[in-house]
Amino acid sequence: MDNGSIHGFRYDEETKTHYVIFADERKTWSLGEWSSDAGFLYYRLENRRLAHLILCGASFAKWQGKEVLTHSAPLERFEWLRSGEQGQIFSSDETVVQSLSEGLFDSRETVF
């Protein structure tokens, strides 16, 4: 997909789908189900469940209008990785846990 200064790519495997979105400008954008101000967004679905999310330069991200991440300032990097039924978070700002939508990543029902 290409939406002017927003470029999106998708790669399908048997049970996994990878999505990458690049934004040329530092402003709010929307592409498909996502809206954000991230310069880079990557996510992977496994059996339609969110398994991996990476954001760079983002202060917020929404999926289908639902807040996924809201932070007071753009994060250099944010990564969430499903490990079993738990999620691991890696970020350039340790306070990011307070910026996550409660329960969205922990849900066994998180289907995209």
C-alpha positions in Angstrom: 0.0 0.0 0.0 1.1 3.5 -0.6 -0.7 6.6 0.7 1.5 9.5 -0.4 4.2 9.8 2.2 3.1 6.5 3.9 4.3 3.2 2.5 3.0 -0.2 3.7 4.2 -3.7 2.9 2.8 -7.1 3.7 4.5 -10.5 3.6 2.5 -13.7 4.1 3.7 -17.0 5.5 1.6 -20.1 6.2 0.5 -19.0 9.7 2.2 -15.6 10.0 1.7 -12.3 8.3 4.2 -9.5 8.6 3.3 -5.8 8.0 5.7 -2.9 7.8 4.7 0.8 7.5 7.1 3.7 6.8 6.1 7.3 7.2 8.2 10.0 5.4 7.0 12.8 7.6 6.7 13.3 11.3 2.9 13.8 11.5 -0.2 11.8 12.2 -1.0 9.3 9.5 -3.6 6.5 8.8 -3.1 3.4 6.7 -5.4 0.5 6.8 -6.5 -0.3 10.4 -3.7 1.8 11.9 -3.1 5.4 12.8 0.0 6.8 14.4 2.7 9.4 14.3 5.4 6.7 14.1 8.1 6.9 11.5 8.2 3.1 11.4 5.6 0.5 12.5 6.1 -3.3 12.2 3.7 -5.9 13.4 3.4 -9.7 13.0 0.3 -11.8 13.3 0.4 -15.5 14.1 -2.9 -17.2 13.4 -4.5 -13.8 13.3 -3.2 -12.9 16.9 -0.8 -10.1 17.5 2.6 -11.6 18.2 5.0 -8.7 17.7 4.8 -4.9 17.5 7.6 -2.4 16.9 7.2 1.3 16.8 9.9 4.0 16.2 9.4 7.7 16.8 5.8 7.2 18.0 3.9 9.0 20.7 0.7 7.1 19.9 -0.7 4.2 17.9 -4.3 3.2 17.3 -5.7 0.1 15.7 -9.3 0.2 14.5 -9.7 3.4 16.5 -8.6 1.7 19.7 -5.6 3.1 21.6 -2.7 0.8 21.7 -0.1 3.2 22.9 -0.3 6.8 24.1 2.9 8.5 25.5 3.7 12.1 26.4 6.6 12.3 23.9 7.7 10.3 20.9 9.5 7.1 21.9 12.7 6.4 20.1 11.8 2.7 20.1 9.0 0.5 21.5 8.7 -3.2 21.1 6.2 -5.7 22.4 6.7 -9.4 21.8 4.3 -12.2 22.7 6.0 -15.0 24.7 3.6 -17.8 25.3 0.5 -16.1 26.9 2.6 -13.2 28.2 4.1 -10.2 26.5 7.6 -8.7 26.9 8.2 -5.0 26.4 11.4 -3.3 25.3 11.5 0.4 25.1 13.8 3.5 25.1 11.6 4.8 28.0 11.0 2.6 31.0 7.8 4.5 31.9 6.1 3.2 28.7 4.2 0.5 30.5 2.0 3.2 31.9 1.2 4.3 28.3 -0.2 1.0 27.1 -3.8 0.2 26.7 -4.8 -2.0 29.6 -5.4 -5.6 28.6 -5.1 -5.2 24.9 -1.8 -7.1 24.6 -2.6 -9.6 27.4 -5.8 -10.8 25.8 -6.0 -14.3 24.5 -8.6 -12.8 22.1 -6.4 -10.1 20.5 -7.2 -10.8 16.9 -6.3 -8.4 14.1 
